[in-house]
Amino acid sequence: MIDYSFSYSDLEFFLLILVRMASFVVSAPFFSMPNVPRQFKAGFAFCISVIMFSVLPDHTPPVYNSVIGFEIIVIKEIIAGLVIGLGGNIVISVVNLAGKVADMEIGLSMVQLFDPMTRDSSGFTGTLYQYGVMLIMFVSNMHHYFLRAFTESYTLIPVGGVHYNSELIVSVISKFLVDYVRIAFSICLPIMASIIILNAVLGILAKTSPQMNMFSVGIQIKVLVGLSILFVTIALLPYLSEFIFDEMKQMTDAMIQSLR
């Protein structure tokens, strides 16, 4: 006979799982996009929480002495879900930095587009890169990796067993800032190199032909050359996305280790 009993301790354990999962969905890449319906996010978090509740062998809730103690445990679970999801989500901002640098070099820094993913204004090149990386992320099943990493976090970080390692978090963020600049400039390096060469050529022409208005001619040539290099090198985006995805994996794993 199947036992369908569900005690108060099981309810507390399930709610803690649901809180961490809901926080992860709010902050994780792909799942946290504003154009994803909120009903889907809530239903998805609930379904995964039910599966995790049935898979985890030990349903013993953490021990607490008062309501405040239980609230502290809930807050820890919320922060844990947010930190794990944020570890991969902040890496997406690399393409925005690369796009801003490319726009400044081309001369499109004043062109702002409304991004429905972030509901904020962003540059032309940054929006192009961001949509390209998100599409590659979806095609390569990168969102499956985040979901697997989060579900495996329950074996490393049991429910109610969140402990923050501040030194490890600071070292992870410091390493990410170095990789953040390196990956961003690697993405926009072809455009920067071509514009630097073009500026050198325009400088030589300005010395040899002073009667030519290099200001009006240079702006048009920069836009033409920049867009040409952009659309030629966009084919390299899948290879550049590998650096971004590797950084996402490292950040997600590091964030999980910092909560043990």
Secondary structure by P-SEA (a helix, b strand, c coil): cccccccaaaaaaaaaaaaaaaaaaacccccccccccaaaaaaaaaaaaaaaaaacccccccccccaaaaaaaaaaaaaaaaaaaaaaaaaaaaaaaaaaaaaaaaccccbbbbbccccccccaaaaaaaaaaaaaaaaaaaaaaaaaaaaacccccccccccccaaaaaaaaaaaaaaaaaaaaaaaaaaaaaaaaaaaaaaaaaaaccccaaaaaaaaaaaaaaaaaaaaaccaaaaaaaaaaaaaaaaaaaaaaaac
